[in-house]
Amino acid sequence: MTIQSMNRRNVLRAGTAALATLPFARASAAPAWPTKPVRIICAYPPGGLTDQYSRAYGDFIQQTYGQTVIVENKTGGGGATAAIALKAAPPDGHTLMVTVSSTLLGNRVLHKSLPYNPDTDFSHVSLMSSGHLPLVVHTSTGATNVKEFVEYARKNKVSFGSYAAGSFAHIVCAELNREYGLDMVVVNYRGEAPMWQDLHAKAIQAAVGSYQAALPVLESGAGRAIAVQTKKRMSKLPDVPTFIEQGLPPRAFQLLSWICAVGPAGMPPDLVETVSNVMVEAGKSERVQKMLATFGIDDPAVGHKEFREILAAEGPIWIDVVSALKIQAE
């Protein structure tokens, strides 16, 4: 049995087992929460979407329940540093981590060893969409859709921007190469800003990233969005078809891009339910809704049950496609 097959089974087993326990949870009054200051450990630096989610949801909790919320940015290792800090916290719901999918999925492939177990060290609380990630090509390619871009890539050297090794952007480049027999070269950046600067300057010919970060390139006319991932079009780019609409197989191109809130392992089911409901309600707040509109994010936060369903359904696919990249994190 390979490590990858074991990981796939672990993801499915963890999601299925967690769901199976729900009907048997004892009926009881929802526990009081929060009863003391809440600590949110953000796995990424200030300013990015993960940080903004942490602060917006934290503000909702503080304003609604009158408890102080402290956001701590603990970066490094694709969320590993934050995960270590979360592991040491008591499972009383007053310490949460906000991170991205790679902390739970991609890291198990990218790192030879992890200081945490993605399957057993967390209580899944809430999942928040990080929005559609458009494929943007430099207008000099002349491409207006995936088919035209593929034809361009067959005849020209193409450098393809990725905001991180093992990211969805990296996956898109690898999957397009595999599907069409291309030889595009992925360029992994440390974040989106330098990637979009290079696309604007024509140093790279294509890139995948967030709508908000790509907006200056799109508005300047230097770049053109030609596809978006997931099953439905993006409200901010209604005329841009999805990868699936353009004939790409759904295996990798409809994967959700998400951020999540998790607690330490061992949180009682009724406490997970309570905190999850608060996070879902926070996602409907005016501040969060304005933030989602700014970033072009169409989908609201979902609770712990749907979080686990998504993890069980898509986790094995993420593991497969990242494994196929055959890379190791630095």
KEKE-3310 file (N, C-alpha, C; in steps of 0.2 Angstrom, whole numbers, plus 5000, padded with zeros to 4 digits):
npx = (5004:5003:5010:5002:4989:4986:4984:4973:4964:4964:4959:4946:4941:4942:4933:4921:4919:4917:4905:4897:4895:4886:4872:4870:4873:4871:4856:4855:4856:4863:4880:4886:4895:4906:4915:4926:4940:4944:4955:4962:4972:4980:4986:4993:5002:4998:4986:4983:4970:4966:4970:4962:4949:4951:4951:4939:4929:4933:4930:4916:4913:4917:4910:4897:4896:4903:4916:4933:4943:4958:4969:4982:4996:5004:5015:5022:5029:5018:5006:5010:5017:5007:4998:5005:5004:4991:4988:4993:4984:4970:4955:4943:4936:4940:4952:4956:4961:4964:4966:4972:4968:4979:4985:4978:4978:4987:5000:5003:5008:5018:5027:5040:5039:5027:5024:5012:4996:4985:4973:4969:4972:4963:4948:4935:4927:4922:4920:4926:4924:4937:4935:4933:4947:4954:4961:4972:4979:4992:4988:4995:4996:4985:4975:4958:4951:4953:4956:4962:4973:4980:4984:4992:5002:5007:5015:5024:5036:5030:5029:5022:5013:5013:5007:5012:5021:5014:5001:4984:4986:4998:4994:4985:4993:5001:4991:4986:4997:4998:4985:4985:4998:5008:5022:5023:5032:5031:5032:5035:5030:5033:5019:5006:5008:5021:5020:5009:5014:5025:5017:5011:5021:5025:5034:5030:5018:5006:4995:4988:4977:4970:4955:4954:4968:4972:4966:4971:4979:4970:4962:4970:4972:4982:4981:4970:4956:4953:4947:4938:4939:4929:4912:4903:4900:4909:4903:4908:4915:4906:4906:4916:4920:4919:4932:4927:4916:4923:4928:4937:4942:4933:4940:4952:4949:4938:4939:4937:4942:4948:4947:4948:4941:4947:4947:4956:4959:4947:4937:4921:4906:4894:4899:4907:4897:4890:4900:4903:4890:4890:4901:4896:4885:4892:4897:4887:4887:4887:4900:4908:4901:4903:4917:4918:4912:4921:4932:4927:4920:4908:4902:4895:4900:4901:4895:4901:4897:4895:4908:4916:4910:4914:4928:4930:4925:4933:4946:4954:4956:4964:4975:4980:4982:4992:5002:5006:5013:5026:5035:5044:5042:5051)
npy = (4994:5011:5027:5037:5031:5027:5039:5044:5035:5038:5051:5049:5040:5048:5058:5051:5043:5054:5060:5049:5048:5059:5057:5051:5059:5065:5073:5089:5105:5119:5122:5136:5148:5160:5160:5166:5175:5174:5165:5167:5158:5163:5156:5162:5177:5195:5204:5196:5186:5175:5181:5192:5186:5180:5191:5197:5188:5186:5199:5199:5189:5196:5208:5203:5194:5200:5196:5197:5195:5189:5189:5180:5180:5166:5161:5150:5135:5131:5132:5124:5128:5136:5125:5117:5126:5126:5113:5112:5118:5119:5109:5118:5126:5139:5142:5143:5139:5147:5143:5137:5125:5118:5115:5105:5095:5096:5097:5085:5078:5086:5088:5078:5074:5078:5089:5087:5078:5078:5071:5068:5077:5089:5097:5099:5114:5125:5129:5141:5148:5153:5158:5160:5155:5163:5159:5168:5176:5184:5197:5198:5185:5183:5174:5170:5160:5143:5134:5141:5146:5135:5131:5142:5139:5127:5132:5141:5146:5145:5152:5149:5156:5153:5155:5148:5133:5118:5123:5127:5134:5129:5116:5118:5121:5110:5100:5105:5103:5089:5085:5090:5088:5097:5108:5118:5129:5129:5143:5146:5157:5167:5170:5181:5194:5197:5188:5193:5205:5201:5195:5206:5213:5205:5195:5182:5172:5167:5165:5159:5165:5174:5184:5197:5201:5199:5209:5223:5219:5214:5226:5235:5230:5222:5209:5195:5186:5169:5158:5150:5141:5127:5123:5132:5149:5164:5178:5191:5189:5186:5183:5174:5158:5142:5130:5117:5119:5122:5110:5103:5090:5086:5082:5088:5102:5107:5108:5115:5130:5134:5141:5138:5135:5128:5118:5112:5094:5084:5092:5093:5086:5094:5106:5109:5110:5122:5132:5131:5135:5148:5153:5151:5160:5172:5173:5178:5191:5209:5215:5204:5200:5211:5210:5198:5202:5211:5203:5195:5184:5171:5162:5157:5154:5138:5125:5113:5100:5100:5104:5093:5084:5089:5088:5074:5071:5078:5078:5066:5068:5080:5076:5066:5074:5083:5074:5070:5080:5078:5085:5093:5102:5117)
npz = (5000:4995:5002:4997:4994:5007:5013:5006:5010:5024:5024:5019:5029:5040:5037:5035:5047:5056:5052:5054:5067:5070:5071:5083:5093:5108:5113:5119:5128:5119:5123:5132:5124:5118:5133:5138:5133:5116:5106:5090:5079:5065:5051:5041:5034:5039:5030:5019:5012:5021:5033:5034:5034:5047:5055:5052:5056:5069:5074:5073:5082:5094:5094:5095:5106:5116:5121:5121:5107:5100:5087:5081:5071:5065:5055:5043:5035:5027:5036:5046:5057:5064:5066:5075:5086:5089:5092:5105:5113:5124:5122:5122:5114:5113:5107:5091:5074:5059:5042:5026:5013:5011:5023:5028:5018:5006:5012:5018:5007:5002:5012:5019:5032:5045:5059:5064:5064:5051:5050:5063:5073:5073:5076:5065:5061:5053:5035:5024:5008:4997:4985:4967:4956:4944:4928:4920:4906:4897:4886:4875:4870:4863:4866:4870:4876:4883:4873:4863:4870:4873:4860:4857:4867:4861:4851:4856:4869:4885:4901:4916:4929:4947:4963:4974:4978:4974:4974:4969:4957:4953:4951:4940:4929:4928:4925:4913:4905:4906:4900:4887:4882:4883:4886:4896:4908:4925:4936:4952:4964:4979:4985:4978:4973:4967:4956:4949:4945:4937:4926:4921:4916:4906:4908:4912:4904:4908:4922:4938:4950:4964:4961:4966:4968:4955:4948:4945:4934:4925:4923:4918:4905:4902:4905:4902:4908:4906:4910:4924:4939:4947:4947:4943:4935:4939:4948:4947:4935:4924:4910:4908:4905:4914:4917:4916:4907:4896:4892:4900:4910:4925:4936:4943:4940:4945:4958:4975:4981:4997:5013:5031:5047:5062:5077:5091:5092:5101:5105:5112:5103:5104:5107:5096:5087:5092:5090:5077:5071:5075:5067:5055:5055:5057:5044:5037:5041:5039:5038:5033:5022:5014:5012:5005:4993:4989:4986:4976:4980:4980:4987:5003:5021:5027:5038:5051:5047:5032:5029:5033:5023:5011:5013:5013:5001:4992:4996:4993:4980:4979:4986:4976:4965:4969:4973:4961:4956:4961:4970:4983:4998:5002)
capx = (5000:5007:5008:4996:4983:4985:4982:4967:4959:4963:4954:4939:4939:4941:4926:4915:4918:4915:4898:4893:4893:4882:4865:4870:4875:4865:4852:4857:4856:4869:4884:4888:4902:4912:4914:4932:4943:4945:4962:4962:4978:4980:4992:4997:5003:4993:4985:4980:4963:4966:4971:4956:4944:4952:4949:4932:4925:4934:4926:4909:4912:4918:4904:4891:4896:4906:4922:4939:4946:4964:4971:4989:4998:5009:5016:5027:5027:5011:5002:5012:5018:5000:4995:5008:5002:4984:4988:4995:4978:4964:4949:4937:4933:4942:4957:4954:4965:4961:4971:4970:4967:4985:4987:4975:4979:4993:5006:5005:5012:5024:5032:5042:5036:5024:5023:5005:4992:4980:4967:4967:4973:4959:4941:4933:4922:4918:4924:4924:4926:4942:4933:4936:4954:4954:4967:4973:4984:4994:4985:5000:4995:4980:4970:4952:4949:4958:4958:4967:4979:4983:4987:4998:5007:5010:5020:5028:5038:5026:5030:5016:5014:5010:5008:5015:5022:5008:4995:4979:4989:5003:4990:4982:4999:5003:4985:4985:5002:4996:4979:4986:5004:5011:5028:5024:5036:5028:5036:5032:5032:5031:5014:5003:5010:5026:5018:5005:5019:5028:5013:5010:5028:5026:5039:5027:5013:4999:4995:4981:4977:4963:4952:4956:4975:4973:4962:4975:4982:4964:4959:4975:4972:4988:4979:4963:4954:4950:4943:4938:4938:4923:4906:4899:4904:4910:4898:4912:4917:4901:4907:4921:4917:4923:4936:4923:4912:4928:4930:4942:4939:4931:4944:4955:4947:4932:4941:4935:4948:4945:4950:4944:4942:4947:4949:4960:4956:4944:4931:4914:4902:4889:4903:4909:4890:4889:4905:4901:4884:4892:4905:4891:4881:4897:4898:4881:4887:4888:4907:4910:4898:4907:4923:4917:4910:4927:4936:4923:4918:4901:4899:4895:4903:4897:4896:4906:4895:4897:4915:4918:4908:4919:4935:4930:4924:4939:4953:4958:4958:4969:4981:4982:4985:4998:5007:5008:5018:5032:5039:5045:5042:5058)
capy = (5000:5017:5032:5041:5027:5027:5046:5044:5031:5041:5057:5046:5037:5053:5061:5046:5042:5060:5060:5043:5049:5064:5055:5048:5064:5066:5079:5093:5112:5121:5125:5143:5150:5160:5162:5169:5178:5169:5166:5164:5158:5164:5153:5166:5184:5200:5207:5192:5184:5171:5186:5196:5181:5179:5197:5199:5183:5188:5205:5197:5186:5201:5212:5199:5190:5204:5193:5199:5190:5190:5186:5179:5177:5162:5159:5145:5128:5130:5131:5119:5132:5137:5119:5115:5130:5124:5106:5113:5122:5115:5108:5121:5130:5146:5143:5141:5141:5149:5141:5135:5118:5114:5113:5098:5091:5096:5097:5078:5076:5091:5087:5071:5072:5083:5089:5086:5073:5081:5067:5066:5083:5094:5097:5103:5119:5129:5130:5147:5149:5158:5161:5157:5157:5164:5158:5175:5175:5190:5198:5197:5178:5183:5169:5172:5154:5138:5131:5146:5147:5128:5132:5146:5135:5122:5135:5146:5144:5148:5152:5149:5158:5150:5158:5143:5126:5113:5127:5126:5137:5124:5110:5119:5121:5102:5096:5107:5100:5082:5084:5092:5086:5104:5108:5124:5129:5133:5147:5146:5163:5167:5175:5183:5201:5197:5185:5197:5210:5198:5194:5213:5215:5200:5190:5176:5172:5165:5164:5158:5167:5177:5189:5204:5202:5200:5215:5228:5217:5214:5233:5238:5227:5218:5202:5193:5180:5165:5152:5150:5134:5125:5121:5138:5155:5169:5184:5196:5188:5182:5180:5169:5151:5138:5125:5112:5121:5122:5103:5100:5085:5089:5079:5094:5109:5109:5108:5121:5134:5136:5143:5134:5136:5121:5118:5106:5088:5082:5096:5089:5087:5099:5112:5110:5112:5129:5136:5131:5139:5155:5155:5152:5166:5177:5174:5182:5198:5215:5216:5198:5201:5217:5208:5193:5206:5214:5198:5191:5177:5171:5157:5159:5149:5132:5122:5107:5094:5101:5104:5086:5081:5092:5085:5067:5070:5081:5077:5061:5071:5085:5072:5063:5079:5086:5069:5069:5085:5076:5090:5093:5109:5119)
capz = (5000:4995:5006:4995:4995:5014:5015:5004:5015:5030:5023:5018:5035:5045:5036:5036:5054:5059:5050:5057:5074:5071:5073:5089:5098:5113:5113:5125:5126:5117:5128:5132:5121:5122:5140:5140:5127:5110:5102:5083:5076:5058:5048:5036:5036:5039:5024:5015:5013:5027:5039:5034:5037:5054:5059:5051:5060:5076:5076:5074:5089:5099:5095:5096:5112:5121:5123:5117:5102:5099:5081:5081:5065:5066:5048:5041:5034:5025:5041:5051:5063:5067:5068:5081:5092:5090:5096:5112:5116:5127:5117:5125:5109:5114:5103:5084:5069:5052:5038:5020:5012:5010:5029:5030:5012:5002:5016:5019:5002:5001:5017:5021:5039:5048:5066:5066:5060:5048:5051:5070:5077:5072:5076:5060:5063:5047:5029:5020:5001:4995:4979:4961:4955:4937:4924:4917:4901:4894:4880:4869:4868:4858:4868:4873:4879:4884:4867:4860:4874:4871:4853:4858:4871:4857:4847:4860:4876:4890:4908:4920:4936:4953:4969:4979:4976:4976:4975:4964:4951:4951:4948:4934:4924:4927:4922:4906:4902:4905:4896:4880:4880:4883:4890:4900:4914:4931:4940:4959:4968:4986:4985:4972:4971:4962:4951:4944:4942:4931:4921:4919:4913:4901:4910:4911:4899:4911:4930:4941:4957:4966:4957:4969:4967:4948:4946:4942:4928:4921:4922:4913:4899:4901:4905:4901:4911:4900:4913:4931:4942:4950:4943:4941:4934:4944:4947:4945:4928:4921:4903:4908:4906:4918:4914:4914:4901:4890:4890:4904:4915:4932:4942:4946:4938:4949:4966:4978:4985:5003:5020:5036:5054:5065:5084:5093:5093:5107:5106:5112:5097:5105:5107:5089:5084:5094:5087:5069:5070:5076:5062:5049:5056:5056:5037:5035:5044:5034:5036:5030:5015:5010:5011:5000:4987:4986:4983:4971:4982:4979:4992:5011:5025:5029:5045:5051:5043:5025:5029:5033:5017:5006:5014:5012:4993:4987:4999:4989:4973:4981:4987:4970:4960:4972:4973:4954:4954:4963:4973:4990:5000:5005)
cpx = (5004:5005:5002:4989:4981:4982:4975:4962:4958:4958:4947:4936:4937:4934:4920:4914:4915:4907:4894:4891:4888:4875:4864:4872:4869:4862:4853:4856:4863:4874:4885:4895:4901:4911:4921:4935:4945:4951:4961:4969:4978:4987:4996:4997:4998:4992:4981:4973:4962:4966:4964:4950:4945:4949:4942:4927:4927:4930:4919:4908:4913:4913:4898:4890:4900:4913:4928:4941:4953:4966:4979:4991:5004:5010:5022:5025:5020:5006:5004:5014:5012:4997:4998:5005:4995:4984:4989:4989:4973:4958:4943:4934:4936:4949:4955:4960:4962:4967:4968:4970:4973:4988:4984:4977:4985:5000:5008:5009:5018:5029:5034:5039:5033:5023:5016:5001:4986:4973:4964:4968:4969:4952:4938:4927:4918:4923:4921:4928:4932:4941:4936:4943:4954:4961:4967:4979:4986:4991:4989:4999:4990:4974:4964:4949:4954:4960:4963:4973:4983:4987:4993:5004:5011:5016:5025:5030:5033:5028:5024:5016:5010:5012:5011:5016:5017:5002:4990:4982:4994:5000:4987:4987:5000:4997:4985:4991:5001:4990:4981:4993:5009:5018:5029:5028:5033:5034:5033:5035:5030:5025:5012:5006:5016:5024:5014:5009:5022:5024:5011:5015:5029:5032:5037:5021:5006:5000:4988:4982:4970:4961:4954:4963:4976:4970:4966:4978:4976:4962:4964:4975:4978:4987:4972:4962:4950:4946:4943:4937:4931:4918:4902:4903:4904:4906:4902:4915:4912:4901:4912:4919:4922:4927:4932:4919:4917:4931:4935:4939:4938:4936:4948:4953:4941:4933:4940:4942:4945:4949:4945:4946:4942:4949:4954:4956:4953:4939:4925:4910:4897:4893:4905:4903:4889:4894:4904:4895:4886:4896:4900:4887:4886:4898:4893:4882:4889:4896:4910:4907:4901:4914:4923:4916:4917:4932:4933:4922:4911:4898:4900:4899:4898:4899:4900:4904:4897:4904:4918:4916:4913:4926:4935:4929:4930:4946:4957:4960:4964:4976:4984:4986:4992:5004:5010:5013:5025:5037:5039:5045:5049:5058)
cpy = (5006:5022:5036:5038:5027:5034:5047:5041:5035:5047:5054:5044:5042:5056:5057:5045:5048:5061:5055:5044:5055:5062:5053:5053:5065:5073:5083:5101:5114:5124:5132:5144:5156:5162:5165:5172:5172:5170:5163:5164:5158:5161:5157:5174:5189:5202:5203:5190:5180:5176:5190:5192:5181:5185:5199:5194:5185:5194:5203:5194:5191:5205:5209:5197:5194:5201:5195:5193:5193:5186:5186:5176:5173:5158:5153:5138:5126:5129:5127:5122:5134:5131:5116:5119:5128:5117:5107:5116:5117:5115:5111:5126:5137:5147:5140:5143:5142:5148:5139:5128:5114:5112:5106:5093:5091:5095:5089:5075:5080:5090:5080:5069:5079:5083:5088:5081:5076:5078:5067:5072:5089:5092:5102:5107:5122:5129:5136:5147:5154:5160:5158:5160:5157:5162:5165:5174:5182:5191:5197:5190:5178:5178:5172:5166:5149:5135:5135:5147:5140:5129:5136:5143:5130:5125:5140:5143:5148:5147:5153:5151:5155:5153:5154:5136:5122:5117:5125:5128:5132:5118:5111:5119:5113:5099:5098:5104:5093:5081:5085:5091:5092:5103:5115:5124:5133:5137:5148:5152:5162:5172:5177:5190:5201:5193:5189:5203:5208:5197:5201:5215:5210:5195:5183:5177:5170:5164:5163:5161:5171:5183:5196:5206:5203:5206:5220:5226:5217:5221:5236:5236:5223:5210:5201:5186:5176:5159:5153:5142:5133:5124:5127:5144:5159:5175:5190:5196:5184:5179:5176:5162:5147:5133:5119:5113:5121:5115:5100:5095:5088:5087:5084:5101:5111:5109:5115:5124:5136:5137:5139:5136:5129:5123:5112:5100:5087:5087:5092:5091:5093:5106:5114:5113:5120:5133:5136:5135:5147:5157:5156:5158:5172:5178:5177:5190:5203:5215:5210:5199:5206:5214:5203:5197:5209:5209:5194:5184:5176:5166:5158:5153:5144:5129:5116:5101:5094:5101:5097:5082:5083:5089:5078:5066:5073:5080:5072:5064:5076:5081:5069:5068:5082:5081:5069:5074:5083:5081:5090:5100:5110:5119)
cpz = (5000:5000:5004:4996:5003:5016:5012:5008:5021:5030:5023:5025:5040:5044:5037:5043:5058:5058:5053:5064:5076:5074:5080:5095:5102:5113:5120:5123:5124:5122:5127:5129:5117:5129:5143:5133:5122:5107:5095:5080:5069:5055:5043:5038:5036:5032:5019:5016:5020:5033:5039:5036:5044:5058:5058:5056:5067:5078:5077:5081:5095:5100:5097:5103:5118:5124:5118:5113:5100:5093:5082:5074:5066:5059:5048:5040:5031:5030:5047:5057:5067:5070:5075:5087:5094:5094:5103:5116:5119:5122:5119:5120:5109:5110:5096:5079:5062:5047:5031:5019:5012:5017:5031:5024:5009:5006:5017:5013:5001:5006:5019:5028:5041:5055:5069:5062:5057:5049:5058:5075:5077:5073:5070:5062:5057:5041:5026:5013:5001:4988:4973:4960:4947:4934:4919:4912:4899:4887:4874:4866:4863:4860:4871:4877:4880:4878:4863:4863:4873:4865:4853:4861:4866:4853:4850:4867:4881:4897:4912:4927:4941:4959:4975:4976:4978:4976:4969:4957:4948:4948:4941:4928:4923:4924:4915:4902:4901:4900:4889:4878:4879:4887:4894:4906:4919:4934:4947:4962:4975:4987:4978:4969:4966:4956:4946:4941:4936:4925:4917:4914:4907:4902:4910:4907:4902:4919:4932:4948:4959:4962:4960:4967:4959:4945:4942:4935:4923:4919:4917:4906:4897:4901:4904:4904:4906:4903:4921:4933:4945:4945:4940:4939:4940:4943:4945:4937:4925:4914:4902:4909:4911:4914:4912:4908:4895:4889:4894:4909:4922:4937:4946:4945:4941:4956:4969:4981:4991:5009:5025:5043:5058:5072:5085:5093:5100:5109:5106:5106:5098:5105:5100:5085:5085:5090:5080:5068:5071:5070:5055:5049:5055:5048:5034:5037:5038:5032:5032:5023:5011:5008:5005:4993:4984:4983:4978:4973:4983:4984:4999:5014:5026:5035:5045:5047:5036:5024:5028:5026:5011:5007:5012:5004:4989:4990:4995:4983:4974:4982:4981:4966:4963:4972:4966:4952:4956:4965:4980:4993:5003:5012)
residu = (MET:THR:ILE:GLN:SER:MET:ASN:ARG:ARG:ASN:VAL:LEU:ARG:ALA:GLY:THR:ALA:ALA:LEU:ALA:THR:LEU:PRO:PHE:ALA:ARG:ALA:SER:ALA:ALA:PRO:ALA:TRP:PRO:THR:LYS:PRO:VAL:ARG:ILE:ILE:CYS:ALA:TYR:PRO:PRO:GLY:GLY:LEU:THR:ASP:GLN:TYR:SER:ARG:ALA:TYR:GLY:ASP:PHE:ILE:GLN:GLN:THR:TYR:GLY:GLN:THR:VAL:ILE:VAL:GLU:ASN:LYS:THR:GLY:GLY:GLY:GLY:ALA:THR:ALA:ALA:ILE:ALA:LEU:LYS:ALA:ALA:PRO:PRO:ASP:GLY:HIS:THR:LEU:MET:VAL:THR:VAL:SER:SER:THR:LEU:LEU:GLY:ASN:ARG:VAL:LEU:HIS:LYS:SER:LEU:PRO:TYR:ASN:PRO:ASP:THR:ASP:PHE:SER:HIS:VAL:SER:LEU:MET:SER:SER:GLY:HIS:LEU:PRO:LEU:VAL:VAL:HIS:THR:SER:THR:GLY:ALA:THR:ASN:VAL:LYS:GLU:PHE:VAL:GLU:TYR:ALA:ARG:LYS:ASN:LYS:VAL:SER:PHE:GLY:SER:TYR:ALA:ALA:GLY:SER:PHE:ALA:HIS:ILE:VAL:CYS:ALA:GLU:LEU:ASN:ARG:GLU:TYR:GLY:LEU:ASP:MET:VAL:VAL:VAL:ASN:TYR:ARG:GLY:GLU:ALA:PRO:MET:TRP:GLN:ASP:LEU:HIS:ALA:LYS:ALA:ILE:GLN:ALA:ALA:VAL:GLY:SER:TYR:GLN:ALA:ALA:LEU:PRO:VAL:LEU:GLU:SER:GLY:ALA:GLY:ARG:ALA:ILE:ALA:VAL:GLN:THR:LYS:LYS:ARG:MET:SER:LYS:LEU:PRO:ASP:VAL:PRO:THR:PHE:ILE:GLU:GLN:GLY:LEU:PRO:PRO:ARG:ALA:PHE:GLN:LEU:LEU:SER:TRP:ILE:CYS:ALA:VAL:GLY:PRO:ALA:GLY:MET:PRO:PRO:ASP:LEU:VAL:GLU:THR:VAL:SER:ASN:VAL:MET:VAL:GLU:ALA:GLY:LYS:SER:GLU:ARG:VAL:GLN:LYS:MET:LEU:ALA:THR:PHE:GLY:ILE:ASP:ASP:PRO:ALA:VAL:GLY:HIS:LYS:GLU:PHE:ARG:GLU:ILE:LEU:ALA:ALA:GLU:GLY:PRO:ILE:TRP:ILE:ASP:VAL:VAL:SER:ALA:LEU:LYS:ILE:GLN:ALA:GLU)
# end
